[in-house]
Amino acid sequence: MHNSLTLIAGTLETKHTLHQQLEEILGEFIDIESFAVDEFLPNNIHNDLIIYSSKLVEEEAGEAVDAKCPTITAQRTVNYQHIDRLFELPYRTTVLCVNDTPEMTKETIHTLEKIGMNHLRYVSSQSSENRKNIRTAVTPGEVSFIPRNIEKVVDIGVRLIDITTLFEVLDHFKLQKRLGSIISSRYTSKIIELSKKISEMHQKTQTLNEHLKQVVDGVNDGIMAVDLGGKVTVFNPFMEEYTGISSSQALGKTLPQLFKQPDLLQFLSQPQKEGRYFTMNTYNVMVYRFQWEDSDSVIMIFKNTDETITMERAARQQLTKTGYIAKYHFQDIIGESMQLKETKRIAKKLAASELPVLIQGESGTGKELFASAIHNHSSLKLEPFLAVNCSALPEDLLESELFGYEEGAFTGAKRGGKKGLFEQANGGTIFLDEIGDISLKLQARLLRVIQEMEIRKIGGNKNIPIDVRVIAATNKDLLHLIEEGKFREDLYHRLKVLFLHVPSLRKRKEDIPTLVHQFLIENGERQQVVNLRLMKVLKDYQWPGNIRELKNTIAYLMTVREGREITEADLPSQTFFQTTDSQFQPSQPSVLDQRKFTSVLTILLKLNEGYESASRQKISEYSRATDYPLSVQQVRKVLKELESHGYVHVKRGRGGTEITESGKEFLQQ
Ligand SMILES: Nc1ncnc2c1ncn2[C@@H]1O[C@H](COP(=O)(O)OP(=O)(O)OP(=O)(O)O)[C@@H](O)[C@H]1O
């Protein structure tokens, strides 16, 4: 007589799936009929064996079954055929596990974790945990229970009957001996299919890992990764070179096993915002440590600084060939005074941005030095640096130098046209020295270039986009030039996004001995040969031509000196100073003049600050209350002298007179 059993499931879908499973495995030996509670249940079901698909179904359908029939409530397990769908979800995704009752959900999660699906984080659909941000759900066939806000559903299919239940069935029909091994191999063949899929996936991952390893090995830096347990998981060839440890020795070891330098070990063990220099076996390396949120690994990068410097040097050599290189760095700007240090500190900050800078300062104070150092300290340091002295060229020539021209733009234009300095500085910095001297026509063109960041060559009809940082410098008071209508206010604001004032040498006399020493060295004199009296004279002098004048003076002294020591006797007469290239009258005012100057400048300052027009008449009136009463005629003379020193600015007509920054400096002294 043939054995037969009845399967009772809850839903139609479960009925189909489990029926199919039992048919495939036991169909040859046992007749199988099945019902679903949801569909139809006859009264008084009777058979050799009744299998309920779950406890719930047993409770629901129990009454329809003949009480004399033996029953089994099935143990269920996940459907191995569809489980690989879970591998498609990204590592560490939080998923909502959905089943019809809390117990069933709990059981599903438990089974998934037991069979190693641990790359996901499961939250029960019936738990009270906040799941607002959960977008993916996993369900064993219970799609109808999925909440609406879920965007992605992974149906891993109806759970199958577990092998333990299958063996109970065999046991019941006394078939275990005969069929046990066939059944278990039929059952496990399904699992083998799954393992095959997993191993395929594993292989793909391996290939990807290989590719990644090749990339990591090909990088010109040392790369090391450490996992959560502190074990090294990546150790590329450059790491081998820097440490002298082979990767096979390093992999799987902890950092203290590999590194003996306490400071390096400490650096590698803690989160770091910036890199730090270390010397490892003769290599100078900059070490960086990165740790990303959500990542189990810490990555460490070891950069060979000697090589980086060589690379920079090579890039610089390329630039040197074109001649467009910034020669000076901040360390070339000599001086220990507070004023200079502060100026350098600000300049370094300005270097960090790529915005335009306006540098203001008297002639010879080192404005070009600062422009060059700012470029070399900026992210554009490997790009060209072009300096143009705007006062050195006539307008037309300056225009064609700056913007270039097309072939045939004017008579005498070169064949093939010419690239302008803006175009040649592309990607880098252009330094426009003496910007106060350019004509209004060129100012208009320059404004357009800076605003639009594109140029049009002379005689050209197309705009060429450019990306250039503009640093401009002037020794003039641009605000006065604006007032006089000689400089465009809009251009002034475009240039003066960032601002740097370079102090005059008078304001930082303590720098004079250091500068003198430096210039002696530059002239080939290593000893300190300037005698004390001479040094005092040099320190007392006002240096209207600033550092350039000091530099020239040292060159002069070195040329004319007779003995080893340079003394005040070697100094030129006053007229030497007067012939320097300063915009000021360089001779020092006499003591009497100084008093007169102080008196008039003090009156001027008061009038200017009170916004009163400073006419000669008014200055004369005010002077009567001081130690230096002056007639209008005398005031005119003093003002002339003051103007020649650059201390005042005499406006045309009834404009009155204004004290300049230099005038204010004079007063402070
Ligand atoms: N702090 C300094 N240390 C060493 N040398 C300096 C320093 N400042 C200026 N110099 C030297 O002084 C000279 C004049 O400097 P620079 O040409 O930069 O001045 P500038 O302000 O641009 O002058 P100008 O307004 O006339 O163009 C240069 O030879 C420069 O090398």
PDBQT file of the ligand as one rigid body, heavy atoms in Angstrom, charges set to zero:
ROOT
HETATM    1  N1  LIG A 701      62.827  92.535   3.763  1.00  0.00    +0.000 N 
HETATM    2  C1  LIG A 701      63.727  92.478   2.775  1.00  0.00    +0.000 A 
HETATM    3  N2  LIG A 701      64.750  91.634   2.858  1.00  0.00    +0.000 NA
HETATM    4  C2  LIG A 701      65.690  91.582   1.900  1.00  0.00    +0.000 A 
HETATM    5  N3  LIG A 701      65.646  92.330   0.801  1.00  0.00    +0.000 NA
HETATM    6  C3  LIG A 701      64.646  93.181   0.652  1.00  0.00    +0.000 A 
HETATM    7  C4  LIG A 701      63.623  93.290   1.616  1.00  0.00    +0.000 A 
HETATM    8  N4  LIG A 701      62.729  94.188   1.195  1.00  0.00    +0.000 NA
HETATM    9  C5  LIG A 701      63.184  94.643   0.020  1.00  0.00    +0.000 A 
HETATM   10  N5  LIG A 701      64.339  94.047  -0.331  1.00  0.00    +0.000 N 
HETATM   11  C6  LIG A 701      65.147  94.328  -1.520  1.00  0.00    +0.000 C 
HETATM   12  O1  LIG A 701      64.940  95.697  -1.820  1.00  0.00    +0.000 OA
HETATM   13  C7  LIG A 701      64.779  95.906  -3.206  1.00  0.00    +0.000 C 
HETATM   14  C8  LIG A 701      63.449  96.563  -3.479  1.00  0.00    +0.000 C 
HETATM   15  O2  LIG A 701      62.372  95.618  -3.243  1.00  0.00    +0.000 OA
HETATM   16  P1  LIG A 701      61.084  95.545  -4.177  1.00  0.00    +0.000 P 
HETATM   17  O3  LIG A 701      61.455  95.745  -5.603  1.00  0.00    +0.000 OA
HETATM   18  O4  LIG A 701      60.327  94.359  -3.802  1.00  0.00    +0.000 OA
HETATM   19  O5  LIG A 701      60.335  96.846  -3.649  1.00  0.00    +0.000 OA
HETATM   20  P2  LIG A 701      59.021  97.495  -4.176  1.00  0.00    +0.000 P 
HETATM   21  O6  LIG A 701      58.292  97.930  -2.959  1.00  0.00    +0.000 OA
HETATM   22  O7  LIG A 701      58.336  96.576  -5.113  1.00  0.00    +0.000 OA
HETATM   23  O8  LIG A 701      59.553  98.769  -4.908  1.00  0.00    +0.000 OA
HETATM   24  P3  LIG A 701      58.833  99.643  -6.076  1.00  0.00    +0.000 P 
HETATM   25  O9  LIG A 701      57.622 100.259  -5.455  1.00  0.00    +0.000 OA
HETATM   26  O10 LIG A 701      59.891 100.635  -6.405  1.00  0.00    +0.000 OA
HETATM   27  O11 LIG A 701      58.522  98.690  -7.167  1.00  0.00    +0.000 OA
HETATM   28  C9  LIG A 701      64.918  94.562  -3.857  1.00  0.00    +0.000 C 
HETATM   29  O12 LIG A 701      66.258  94.437  -4.306  1.00  0.00    +0.000 OA
HETATM   30  C10 LIG A 701      64.649  93.587  -2.758  1.00  0.00    +0.000 C 
HETATM   31  O13 LIG A 701      65.383  92.427  -2.963  1.00  0.00    +0.000 OA
ENDROOT
TORSDOF 0
